[in-house]
Amino acid sequence: MPGLIERVSFLKQAAVSVTPDASNAKMPTGKIGPLTISRLICGGNLISGWAHSRDLMYIPELFRQYFTDEKVLETFALCEENGINTFLSDPRERPMRVIRKFWEERGGTMQWIAEGHPKVDDIQTNLQLSIDNGACAIYIQGGVADNWVKHNRLDLLAQAVEFIKTNGLVAGIGAHSLQVPMAVEQQGIPCDFYMKTFHHDRYWSATPRENREEWNVDVKRYAEHDKDHDNIWCINPEETAAFMKTVKKPWIAFKTLAAGAIHPRDAFPYAFKNGADFVCVGMCDFHVTENAIIARHVLAQDLHRERPWRA
């Protein structure tokens, strides 16, 4: 079992090679506005059954069955034990109900960053739902922001950011396309942070570079093997790193594992070395401790970052 032996060996080595604080589950943190956020954030896609599992059609239902309310509560508790203090999800009934249960019945303090899904003809309703249910920050979901920038509706993004900030929350803008933060920066929309996909493309199922399409993440899925099929979320990682180097706002990198195609031992150093201030990763309970050890191990090193920490 060479794979298992290698994993156990790494975890033992990482556990003793991190700083003393890290060995006591002290996850490094950064600031976004008034919020103190762990550099490793627990993503909510798996809990909601959004697995991005390519052509393995049974996986989303498997996650929905696995993540009972009790299992989600266990996962949150493990996150807090490992220094992960922030959870990110959309404002659907289930994740909101379970995070409230964690706060009210288990004494948890996990912060919730909400994914915002405002509509063209109704900016406020969806955002207000997260505000009313205890979110500490809201970001405009990447698919929404992609679509609005693609159709030159940056005015809608500006309205959404203003509404979030007027209600006293930290406001972010998500993106799959690099064109989104580029346009937002050029327009001067005063968001507090960016959620931008970031991963390398050195994995088997990545769409070949010559076949990648702008604006196609979570949109069209081709039957052809060498075209997009829910299998790539950052089509230009080098360009993304280069542009984000010029951005002074905090950057939460997501899809850093390419939905399970890249191991955290590879993904976390890649994201942090190339400028991400935080990484957001979907985790099962049995991933949490390992991911936290890897993150602390990576963050304890000299990363030779060209982009300053912005949080």
N, C-alpha and C positions, 0 to 999 in steps of 0.2 A: 504494500500500500504506500508507494512513494509519495503520492499526492498528500495523503493524510499526515505522513511523517514530516514532510516539508512544511505543512501548515502549522503543526504543533511546534516544530523547531522555531519557526518564525515568531510565533506568539510568545514563546518563552524568551527568545532573544529580545523582542521588542519590549516586553514587560519589564525587563531589567535595564534596558538601555535608554529609556525615556528619563526625563528629569524627575526629581523627587516628588514635585507637585503632581506630575502626570501619574506616578505610581499610586497616588491616593485619589485617583479619578478626578483630578483637576483638569478639566478640558480648557484649553486656551479660549479666550473670548474676544469679541470685538464689539464696537459700539455702532449702532445705526440710530442716529438721533439720541433720545434718552435711553434707548433699549440696550441692555447688555446681552449679547447673543453668543452662544457657543459656536465655535468655528465649524463644528459638525452639527447639522440640523437634520432632524428626522422628517423625511418626506411622507406624505399621506397617500400616495397613489396605490400602494399595495393594500393598505387597509380598506380602500374603497373599491378594490378589484380592477384598478387600471394598471395592467401588467405590461403593456407593450410587448407582448410575447410573440411577435411575428406571426407565424402560421400555426402556432400551438394553441388551438382555439379553446382548449379546456382550462388553460392556466388562470384566466380571470376568475372563473367560477371557483377554482381550487382556492384561490386567495380569499374570496368572499366567504367560503365555508370555513377556512382555517381561522380567519380573524373574527372569532366571536368577540362580543364585548369584553369578556373577561381576558381574552388573549391580548386585545388592544391595551387594556389597563395594565397587564403584566409588562407589555412592551414599553409603555410610558414609564413605568416604575424602573425598569432596567435602564432606560435612557437617563433618567435622573440620577441613578446610582453611578452612572458612567460619565456624568458631567454634561450631558446633552440637555439643554434647558429650553429648547424651542422645537415646536412641531409646526409643520406647514401642510395645509390641506384646503380643499374647496369647502364652501359653506353648505354642504349637504346635511340632511337631517342626522345621519348616523355619526359622522365624525364630530359634529357639534354636540350631539347628545353625549357621546362617550368622553370628550374632553371636559365637558361640564361635570360629568360623573366623577372623573378623576380629580377635579378641583374640589368638588363638594363632599364626596364620600371617602376619598382616599387621601385628602390633604395635599394633593399634588400642586406644584407651582409651575408646571410646564407652560411656557408662553405659546400663544397660537398666532401665527402669521396666516392670514386668510387669502385665498385666491379669489380675486374679484372678477365677476362676469357681468359687467354693465352692458346694457343694450343701447343701440343707437337712439331709440326713442324713449329710453328710460335709464338714465345714468344712475339713479340713486337707489332703487329698490334692492337690488342684490347687494350693493355695498352696505346699505343700512342693516341688512340681515347679519352681516359679520360684526358690525359695530355693536348691535344690540346683544350679540351672543358672546362678547368678551374678547374679540380679537385685539391684539396689541398693534398690529400693522396689517395693511392690505396692499397687495400688488395686483395690477391689472394682468390677468392671465395671458400667457404668451400668444395663444391662438387669437384672442381678441385684439391684442395690440398689433400682431402681425397684420391682421385683416384691416384694421383702421389705418395703419401706416401705408399699406399697399394701396388703399383707396384714397390716400391723401386726406384723412380725417384726423389729423393731429389735434384739431380743436376738441374732439371728443376725449382724447387722452388728457388734455389739459383740464377739461371740466371734471373728469373723474378724479384726477390728482387733487384738484382744489377742494372737491367735496370731502375726500378722505381727510385731508389736512385740516379743513374747517371743523371737522368733528374730533380733532385732537389726536388722530392716529398718524403713525408713520406711513408714508405713501411710496409705493414702488411701481415699477413698470417691468413686466415680463417680456420675453422675446425668445423666439426660435431663430428668427432672421436677424442677422447683424444690422440690417437696414433700420431696425427699430431704434436701438440706442443711438445710432448715427443721426437719425432724423430728430430724435428727442433732444439730443445735445445741440444740434444746429438750431432747433426751434427755441431752446432755452426753457423747456418745461421743467418746473422746479420739483421733480420727484426726489425722494430721499435715497433711493437705492435702485439697482437693477437686478432682476432675475434673468440671467442669460444662460442658455444651454452651452455646455462646453465639455467636449471629450475628443480624444484623438480618433483616428479612423483605422487603426491597426487591428481590426477584428474581422472575422471571416464574413459576416453578413452585412458589412458596410456597403452602401451603394458606391460603385466606382465613381471616381471624381467626375469623369466626363458625362455621367448620366444624372448628376444631382440637379435638383430644381429649386430655385428660390421660391419661398412662400409655400412649400409643399409639405411641411411637417404637420402631421395629423390631418391632412387634407385628402389627397388622392393616393390610393394604394394600387400599384400595378400588379398584374399577374406575372410579368416577366421577372426572372430571378435577378437580373442586374439593374433593376430600377427600384425606386422607393416602394417599400412595403412595410411601413411602420418600423423601420430598421436603422434610421439615422436622424439625429436631432441637432447636430452642429455640422453644417456642410463645409465650413471653412474655419477650422480651429486656429490656424496660424494667423489669419486675418483678424479673427476675433481677439486673440491675445494682443496683437499689435494695436488694435483700436482701443481696447479696454485699458491699455497702458496710458492712454491720453485722458482717460476719464477719472475725475476726482471723487466721484460718488462710490460708496461701497457696492461691491459686486458679489451676489450670491450665485455661484455656479450650480446648475442643476443638470440632470441627465449625465452626470459625470461618469457613470458606469455604463452608459449606452444601454440602459435597461437590462443590466446583468451580463453584458458581453465583455466587460472589462473588470478585472478584479480590483478591489480597493487598493491593494498594494501597488498597483500601476496607476490607477485613476487619481488617487489623492495627491501623490507627488506631482503628477502632471498638472492638476488644477491649481494647486497652491504655488508651485514654481512659476507658473505662467500668469499669475496675477490675481486669481480668485481670492476674495477675502473670507468667504465661507463656502462650504459645499453642502448641498441638500441632497440626501440619499434616502430612498425608500428602504426600510429595514423590517425584516421579521425579528422576533424576539431573539432567535439564535444567531442573528448577525450583529446585534448591538455591541456586545463586549468586544468582539474581534474588530469591528469597524472603529470603535473608540480607541482601542489600543493602537491600531494602525495610524489613525489621525494624530494621536498624541505623539507617536514615534516620528511621524513626518514633520510635525510642527516644532518638534524639539531640535531639528537640524537647521543648519544654515542653508537656506533654500536658494540663495543667490538670485533672489527675485529682482527683475528689472522694474517691475511696477511696485511703488511703495504700498505698504498696507494703508488702505483707505478707511479702515474700521478697526 
